[in-house]
Amino acid sequence: MDSDQGLVTSKFPRTAQYNSEWVTSSASGGANSLWLTEWLTTALDLQPGMRVLDLGCGRAASSIFLHREFGVQVWATDLWFSATENRQRINDAGVADGVFPIHADARSLPFAEGFFDAIVCVDSYIYFGTDDLFLNNLARFVKPGGQVAIVGAGLMQEMEGPVPEHLREWWTHELGCLHSADWWRRHWERTGIVTVELADSMADGWQCWMDWHLLIAPDNAVEIQAVKADAGRNLGYVRMVGRREGKVELSDPTVSMPMQYTKTPLLR
């Protein structure tokens, strides 16, 4: 597939302005991060000068996009990809004054509480966010009233029973982290930490999923065939936006238990 033919679409007019070679060379996962970021930002209240955490940013394409399109300051944070390489990409994009690469684990973030106006997570929240306790730890870094937003691969509805036959060749146990928008809504709402403002799926998201793989990984026949055969019955893209409740007191994460050892007799 020709890169321009695959990437330039009226569905994502902001992304269409970016050089196709730059977009594909900045790929860091199984989804087009700019498409997902553009879709997510239609539900966000981003204003110039805001501080935004882009958690699990990969090669920082989404971070560069956020800064250029909305004038926000972005902390491009990732564990798997080099902050040094991201700095080079950021410099080449001419946005070093507004995008700051950070190497950090999502479970051990080096930021002050309440530092960010918003937190976004593009196609990476599934790797850590299914943990029942994770939202408490993450939400501490956004101001009360600030938005926390996620987007990425997911299910159209939860699978009851065995994996459908047409997905079995591709499906592995790691894909158990994929969930529906309704599942994510329940997962967040029961904590009381955020008010969920939106939880939905992308219309024809499976087609975007397949088109992207045909462009950047045409040899990945097993996944392409699975997504094509599924045709949106189970697979697609989901997003969710929550706003941190100001009245909820968040607990500090437990990193160690203070205790004093006292020697006592072992036997009676």
N, C-alpha and C positions, 0 to 999 in steps of 0.2 A: 504494500500500500504506500502511495506517495505521502510524504510527511505532511505537506500542506493540505492535501485532500483529507487526511485523517484528523488533523488538528483544527483547521479553520472551519468553525461552525457557528451559525447564528445563535445556537443555544448558549454559547459562552463567548459573548462579544468582547469581553475584556481580554480573555486568554488569546483570542484570535489576533491581537495586536503583537504578540510575542513571536520572536523568531522560532520556527519549528525545530531547527537544529538545537537551539539553546534549550528548549523545553525537553526534548528527548535526551539530551546529554545530562540534564539535571535530574533525570528520573532516579528515584531511590526505592521504588516499590512497585506493587502490582496495579497501581492506579495513577491516573494523571492528576498530580497534586494541584495543578492550577485549576483544572475543571472543578475539582472538589472544593477548593478554597473559594472560587467564584460563587459556586452554589451556596456554600455556607454563609458567605458574607451578605447575601441578600436578606438574611435574617438577623444581622448584627447591627448594633448602634456604634459604629466606629467613627471617631472624629479625629482630625489632625492633632498630633501631639500626644495622643493616648499611648500608654505603655501596654504592650501586648506580649504575652508569652506564647510563642509558637512551639508547643511541646511535641517532641518527636518529629522534628522538621526535616529529617533526612538531609538532602543536599541543599537545603535552605531556599529552594525555589519558591515555596509558599511564603516564606518570610520576606523575600525580595518583592514578591507580588503584593503582599499586604502593605508594605511601606510605599511602593510606587503608586498604588491605586488609591490608598486612603490616607497617606501622610502620617501613619502611626509609627511609633518607635517599636521595634520588634527585637525580642531576645530569642534568637534562633537556637533552640536547645535540643541536643540529640546525644544519645549514648553510642550508637553504632557507627556514626559517620564522623569524619575528622573535622574538628572545629577549624583547624588550619586550612584545610581545603575549602571549607565553607567561607572562611575569611577571604580567600583568593577570589572565589566566585562573587562574593559580595562587593569586593573592591572593583572587579571588572564590570559589575553592573552599575557602578557609580553611586552606591547607597551606603557607603561605610559610615556615614554620619547618622544613619537611622536603623541599621540592622547590626546586631551584635551577636557573634557566634559564641555559644557556650557548650562545653562538653560536660554532660551531667546525666545521672540516672534519674528517671522520673520519680523514683521512690526516695531520692535523697537530693532534693533541689536546693541550690545555694542562694535562695532569695529571701528577702525580708517579707514578713507577713504583710498582706495588704498592699504590696508594691505595684501590682498590675491593675489596670482598668479592665482588662479582658484576658481570657485564656482561650486559645484555640488549639485543637489537636486534629491533624489531618491524616487520616488513614493509619493511625498508630495507637489509638486509645485501646483497641482490643487487646493489645499486648500486656496491659497492666490494669486497665480500668474495670475489668470484671470483678476484681477484688472488692469485697463489700466495704472495706475500710479505706479504699484509695481516695474516694471523693473528699472525705474529711481532710486528708492530708493535702490534697491539691487545692481545695477551695480556700485554704488559709492564705494563699498567695494573691488572691484577687480581693479587691475592695468590696465591702458590703454594697450590694446593688450592682456589682459588676457581672458581666456575662461569662459563662463557661460554655464552650461550644465544641462539639465533636462531629466528625464526618468520616465516612469510610465504607469499606465493604461490609455487607450485612445480609440478613435474611428478610424476605418479605413477610414471613410469619415463622414462628418457632416450629421446628420439625418435631412432630409427634411420631414416635416409632423409628424404624430403621431409616437410614439414608436412602433416598430414592435411587433406583437402579441406574439411572443415567448419570448420576454423580459419583458412583462408588469408585470408579477407576481413579478419579482425581482426589477424592476426599481422604483426608488423613485426620488423626485424632487432634492435631493442632488446630484444625478448623472448628473445633468445638467452641472457640472464642467468638465465632460469628453469631450475632443475635439480631432480632428484629427491632424496629423503632419502638414498638410497644414494650418489648422487654427492657430496653434501655430506659424508657420513661419510668417503668415501675422500679427499676434498679436505683434510680436517682430520687424519685418522689418519696420512697419509703424512708429515706434518710432525714428528710425535712431540711436539708442543708440548702437546697436550691428550689426555686419555683420553676418548673419546666414550662417554657414558653412555646416550644415547638418540638415535635418528634415525628418525622415523616420519612418517606422514601422517595428517591428520584424517579420521575416518570421515565421509563425506558432506560433505567440505569444499567441494566444488563447489556444493552447495546453499546453504551459508552465503555463498559468494562471490556467487552470483546473487541471493539475498535481499537482501543489502546494497546491491547496485547497483540493484535494483528500488526500493529505499527512497530512496537519495540521488541516484541518477543514472538515473532511468527513461528518459530520452531517449537513453541510451547503448545504443541497440538493437544495434549491431554486436557489442559485447562480451557483452551479455546473451544474445544469440542463440547466440554461439559457445560460451559456458559451458553453456548449456542443451542445445545439440546434442551437446556433448562428454559431458555427464552423468557426469563423473568418470573417464572413460577415460584422459585425459591431464592434466587440470587439477585443482588443488586446493590445499590448504595443507599445508606441511611444517614440521617443527620439528627442532631438534637442540640437544643439551646436551652440553658438554664440560667437563672439569675440568682446570685447568692443572697440568701435571706440575712438581713442585718441583725435580727434578734436571736439568731441561733449561735450559741457559744460552741466553737470548735475546740476539740481536745488536741493537745500536743501529741505528736506521735511518740510511742514508746521506743526508745533506742537502747535503753539499758535499765536494769533494775538495781537501784542503790541498796546495798546490803553490807552488813558487817559480819564476817565469819567469826564464830566463837567456837573454840575447840571444846568438845564434850566427849565423855567416854563412849566408845563404840558399843561395848557389851554391858549387860547388867552386872 
